[in-house]
């Protein structure tokens, strides 16, 4: 199917060609069909900021407990315990509070020197060369190392974790996660040997904290995490944390290559770095959409979305809504005045690791600019990776 600006209104998260540049269609949705229904796959979609924000906040009418990926919701598979992003309160809040102890400002800020040191170690050997790959040389390795710092995961385990996550998050272009021959969701067993070892060798890390943490569960009983819960906890944090920052770094390379004037300003004035990271996150969110299961009839724009429906919140569309970001919402601008975007979600599921991802992105861009103040990406050799869960680059090579 070939779709252009003059074709029918159509979107689905598995359409590889459309997902390469969905924004013209998203703009049409915001204006012509703010509540869209896909007859082929039977799901609804929202594209305006206020509608998406409302949906993500209202976990009672729009549930995550059946999954937040469209094909998982449609499949009706049973969600295993411990998949934090596939839970609703109160169990979600209980599990989130356990993980939140790793993401206090003190702990996150304490990681900054280690993140910078590792980033420098990745980049220094490349100085003097002609090429640098934003993803392969940094984005694919640094975020997972940071997760390793949090959990105390040894370096030799980190590659195994990355490979396991790739099997489930990555899909063939146009394929669904439910097509995966290895299953839809990992069971987290990649962490099993490490958890056994850490049980016998406790340390000052999140794994040891989670092994020993007592909490009151949804039944009112006091207990520690079951083994299957802890395995899934670790997998969710490792995969989600690595994917977000990896995509952020890849998009940073592409966008700042396409806007050399803004890159030049950034190189000259590093106080613009936090705003630049926000704009990259807004303009090209690593997760283009998030799905919800509708638990009761709800109304949008004079139409009813019936209970039992699958609803897609188009985060990429909401992040470019002129109603929230002004008439220039489709323009990339690192000096844009701060406004709330939805890349990290909102409400109960607001990303726990948002501050860490922002720090990682800021450090990565700072250190890249220190060594390579100018670059041109080789888009012909870049490798685009898109699934219904994530969207970004597996390779973003640049001439420096």
C-alpha positions in Angstrom: 0.0 0.0 0.0 1.4 3.4 -1.0 0.0 6.3 1.0 0.6 10.0 0.4 -0.8 13.3 1.6 -3.7 13.1 -0.8 -4.7 9.5 0.1 -7.2 8.2 2.5 -6.8 8.7 6.2 -5.0 5.6 7.4 -2.7 4.6 10.1 -1.5 1.3 11.7 1.6 0.8 13.8 2.9 -2.1 11.6 2.9 -0.1 8.3 6.6 0.2 7.7 6.4 2.8 4.9 4.0 5.0 6.9 6.0 4.8 10.1 9.1 6.0 8.3 7.5 9.5 8.2 4.1 9.4 10.0 3.8 13.1 10.7 2.0 14.3 7.6 -0.7 11.7 8.4 -0.7 12.6 12.0 -1.3 16.3 11.2 -4.3 15.3 9.1 -5.7 13.2 11.9 -5.5 16.1 14.3 -7.5 18.3 12.0 -9.8 15.8 10.2 -10.2 12.8 12.5 -9.1 13.5 16.1 -10.9 10.2 16.9 -9.9 7.7 14.2 -11.1 4.2 13.8 -9.1 1.6 11.8 -11.6 -0.8 10.2 -8.9 -3.2 9.1 -7.5 -3.9 12.5 -10.4 -2.7 14.6 -8.8 -0.1 16.9 -9.3 3.6 17.7 -6.6 6.3 17.8 -6.3 9.7 19.3 -3.9 12.4 18.0 -4.6 15.6 19.8 -2.5 16.5 22.9 -5.4 17.0 25.3 -7.1 13.7 24.3 -3.9 11.7 24.6 -3.0 13.4 27.9 -6.6 12.6 29.2 -6.3 9.0 28.2 -2.9 8.4 29.7 -3.9 9.9 33.0 -7.2 8.0 33.3 -6.1 4.4 34.1 -9.5 3.4 35.3 -11.2 3.8 31.9 -8.0 3.2 29.9 -6.2 0.2 31.3 -2.6 -0.9 30.8 -3.2 -4.3 32.4 -3.7 -6.1 29.1 -0.6 -4.5 27.6 0.4 -1.2 26.1 1.3 -2.5 22.7 -1.6 -2.9 20.3 -1.0 -6.4 19.1 -0.6 -7.6 22.7 -4.0 -6.2 23.7 -5.6 -7.6 20.6 -4.1 -11.1 21.3 -5.6 -11.4 24.8 -2.5 -13.1 26.2 -2.1 -13.3 29.9 0.4 -10.8 31.2 2.9 -12.2 33.7 3.4 -10.5 37.1 6.1 -7.9 37.5 5.7 -6.2 34.0 5.4 -2.7 35.6 4.4 -1.0 32.4 1.6 -3.6 31.9 0.0 -2.9 35.3 -2.7 -0.6 36.8 -2.9 0.7 40.3 -2.9 -0.5 43.0 -0.4 -3.3 42.1 1.4 -0.9 39.7 1.9 1.7 42.5 3.2 -1.0 44.9 5.8 -2.2 42.3 6.6 1.3 41.2 7.4 2.4 44.8 9.9 -0.5 45.1 11.7 0.6 42.0 11.5 4.3 42.8 14.2 3.9 45.4 16.7 3.5 42.6 15.7 6.8 40.9 16.0 9.3 43.7 17.7 12.6 42.7 20.6 11.7 44.9 21.2 8.3 43.3 20.7 9.6 39.8 23.1 12.6 40.2 25.7 10.3 41.8 25.8 8.3 38.6 26.7 11.3 36.4 30.5 11.1 36.8 30.4 7.4 36.0 28.2 8.0 32.9 30.5 10.8 31.7 33.6 8.7 32.2 32.2 5.8 30.3 31.0 8.0 27.5 34.4 9.5 27.2 35.9 6.0 27.0 33.6 5.2 24.1 34.3 8.3 22.2 38.1 8.9 22.8 39.3 6.1 20.5 37.3 7.5 17.6 38.9 10.9 17.7 40.9 11.5 14.5 38.8 9.0 12.5 36.5 10.0 9.6 33.3 8.3 10.8 31.3 7.9 14.0 28.1 6.0 14.5 25.8 7.6 17.0 24.0 4.3 17.8 26.6 1.6 17.4 29.5 3.5 18.9 27.6 5.0 21.8 23.8 4.7 21.9 23.7 0.9 21.9 26.3 0.6 24.7 26.2 3.5 27.1 22.5 3.2 28.3 22.9 -0.5 29.0 26.1 0.1 31.0 24.1 2.7 33.1 21.5 0.0 33.8 24.4 -2.2 34.8 25.6 0.5 37.2 22.1 0.6 38.8 21.6 -3.2 39.2 25.3 -4.1 39.7 25.2 -6.3 36.5 28.7 -7.3 35.3 29.8 -6.3 31.9 29.8 -9.8 30.5 26.1 -10.1 31.3 25.1 -6.8 29.6 25.5 -8.1 26.1 23.4 -11.1 26.9 20.7 -8.8 28.3 20.8 -6.6 25.2 20.5 -9.7 22.9 17.6 -11.0 24.9 15.8 -7.7 24.8 16.3 -7.4 21.0 14.6 -10.7 20.4 11.3 -9.4 21.8 11.3 -5.6 21.1 12.7 -5.8 17.5 10.5 -7.1 14.8 10.8 -7.5 11.0 9.6 -4.4 9.2 5.8 -4.6 9.2 5.7 -7.5 11.6 4.0 -7.7 15.0 5.5 -8.7 18.3 3.0 -11.5 18.5 4.7 -13.0 15.4 7.8 -13.6 17.4 8.7 -17.4 17.4 10.4 -16.9 20.8 7.1 -15.6 22.3 5.6 -12.2 22.9 7.3 -11.3 26.2 10.5 -12.4 27.7 10.4 -14.2 31.0 13.5 -12.4 32.3 15.4 -15.7 32.7 18.4 -14.0 31.2 18.9 -12.5 34.7 18.4 -15.8 36.6 22.0 -16.8 37.1 22.9 -13.2 38.1 20.2 -13.1 40.7 21.3 -16.4 42.2 24.9 -15.1 42.4 23.9 -11.8 43.8 21.8 -13.6 46.5 25.0 -15.1 47.8 27.1 -12.0 47.1 25.1 -8.9 48.2 26.3 -5.5 47.3 25.3 -1.8 47.3 23.1 -2.0 44.2 19.4 -2.1 43.2 19.4 -5.9 42.8 20.3 -6.4 46.4 17.8 -3.9 47.6 15.0 -5.6 45.6 16.0 -9.0 46.9 15.6 -7.9 50.5 12.8 -5.3 50.2 9.7 -6.1 52.2 6.4 -4.5 51.1 2.7 -4.8 51.6 1.2 -6.4 48.5 -2.3 -5.9 47.1 -3.7 -8.5 49.4 -2.5 -6.6 52.5 0.2 -9.2 53.3 3.9 -8.5 54.0 6.4 -10.2 51.7 9.4 -9.9 49.5 9.4 -10.1 45.7 8.9 -13.5 44.2 11.6 -14.7 41.9 9.4 -14.3 38.8 8.5 -10.8 39.7 12.1 -9.8 40.2 13.2 -11.3 36.9 10.5 -9.3 35.1 11.3 -6.1 37.1 14.9 -6.2 36.0 14.0 -7.0 32.4 11.5 -4.1 32.1 14.0 -1.6 33.5 16.9 -2.9 31.4 15.1 -2.9 28.1 13.0 0.2 28.6 15.9 2.2 29.9 18.3 1.2 27.2 15.8 1.6 24.3 14.8 5.1 25.2 18.3 6.6 25.4 19.6 4.6 22.5 16.8 6.1 20.3 17.4 9.6 21.7 21.1 9.5 20.8 20.3 8.3 17.3 17.7 10.9 16.6 20.1 13.6 18.1 22.6 12.7 15.4 20.1 12.9 12.6 18.3 16.1 13.7 21.4 18.1 14.5 22.9 17.1 11.2 19.8 18.4 9.4 19.9 21.6 11.4 23.6 22.6 11.4 22.8 26.2 12.5 21.3 24.8 15.7 24.1 22.4 16.2 26.5 25.3 15.9 24.7 27.2 18.6 24.7 24.2 20.8 28.4 23.7 20.4 29.0 27.3 21.4 26.5 27.5 24.2 26.2 24.3 26.3 23.5 25.9 28.5 21.2 25.1 25.6 21.8 21.3 26.1 18.8 20.6 28.4 16.4 22.4 26.1 17.9 20.6 23.1 17.3 17.2 24.7 13.7 18.1 25.4 13.1 19.2 21.8 14.6 16.0 20.5 12.4 13.9 22.8 9.4 15.9 21.8 10.1 16.0 18.0 11.0 12.3 17.6 9.8 10.3 20.6 11.3 6.8 20.8 7.8 5.3 21.4 5.5 6.7 18.7 2.3 5.4 20.3 1.0 3.7 23.4 -2.1 1.4 23.5 -4.8 1.1 26.1 -7.7 -1.3 26.7 -11.0 0.6 27.1 -12.8 -0.6 30.2 -16.1 1.4 29.8 -17.8 3.3 27.1 -16.1 6.7 26.6 -16.8 9.6 24.4 -14.5 11.7 22.2 -15.5 14.3 19.7 -19.2 13.3 19.8 -18.5 9.6 19.1 -18.5 6.6 21.5 -15.5 4.3 22.0 -17.1 1.1 23.3 -15.8 -0.9 26.3 -13.6 -3.7 25.2 -11.9 -1.6 22.4 -8.2 -1.1 21.8 -7.2 2.5 21.8 -4.0 3.9 20.4 -2.6 7.1 21.8 -0.5 8.7 19.1 2.3 10.3 21.2 4.2 11.4 18.1 1.1 13.2 16.9 0.3 14.8 20.3 3.9 16.0 20.6 3.4 18.1 17.5 -0.1 19.4 18.3 -0.3 23.2 17.5 -2.8 23.6 20.3 -0.1 22.7 22.8 3.1 23.9 21.1 2.0 26.7 18.9 1.9 27.3 15.2 5.5 26.2 14.7 4.9 22.8 16.4 6.1 21.0 13.3 9.4 22.9 13.5 12.5 21.6 15.3 13.8 24.3 17.6 16.3 23.7 20.4 15.4 27.1 21.9 11.7 26.3 22.2 10.1 27.5 25.4 9.5 24.6 27.7 6.0 22.9 27.4 4.9 19.5 28.6 5.4 16.8 26.0 4.2 13.2 26.4 7.4 11.2 25.4 7.7 9.9 29.0 4.0 9.5 29.5 2.0 11.2 32.2 0.2 10.2 35.4 0.7 6.8 37.1 2.9 5.5 34.3 5.1 8.6 34.0 8.5 7.1 33.2 10.5 6.5 36.4 13.8 6.8 34.5 13.0 10.1 32.8 15.6 12.1 34.8 18.3 9.4 34.1 17.5 9.4 30.3 17.8 13.2 30.2 21.1 13.1 32.0 22.4 10.4 29.7 21.3 12.3 26.6 22.8 15.6 27.9 26.1 13.9 28.7 26.2 12.1 25.4 25.6 15.2 23.3 28.0 17.3 25.4 30.9 14.8 24.9 30.1 14.3 21.2 30.2 18.0 20.6 33.5 18.2 22.5 35.1 15.9 20.0 33.0 16.3 16.8 31.5 19.8 16.7 30.4 19.1 13.1 29.1 16.1 11.3 27.0 15.0 8.4 25.0 11.8 8.8 25.2 9.2 6.1 21.5 8.5 5.8 22.0 6.0 3.0 23.9 3.7 5.3 21.7 4.4 8.3 19.6 1.5 9.5 16.0 2.3 10.5 14.3 0.1 13.1 10.6 0.3 13.6 8.1 -1.8 15.6 4.9 -1.1 17.3 6.9 -0.6 20.5 9.8 1.6 19.5 10.9 3.7 16.6 14.4 4.9 15.8 17.7 3.8 14.4 20.0 0.7 14.8 22.7 2.6 13.1 23.3 6.3 12.4 26.7 6.7 10.9 28.2 10.2 10.3 31.2 11.8 8.6 33.1 13.9 11.1 
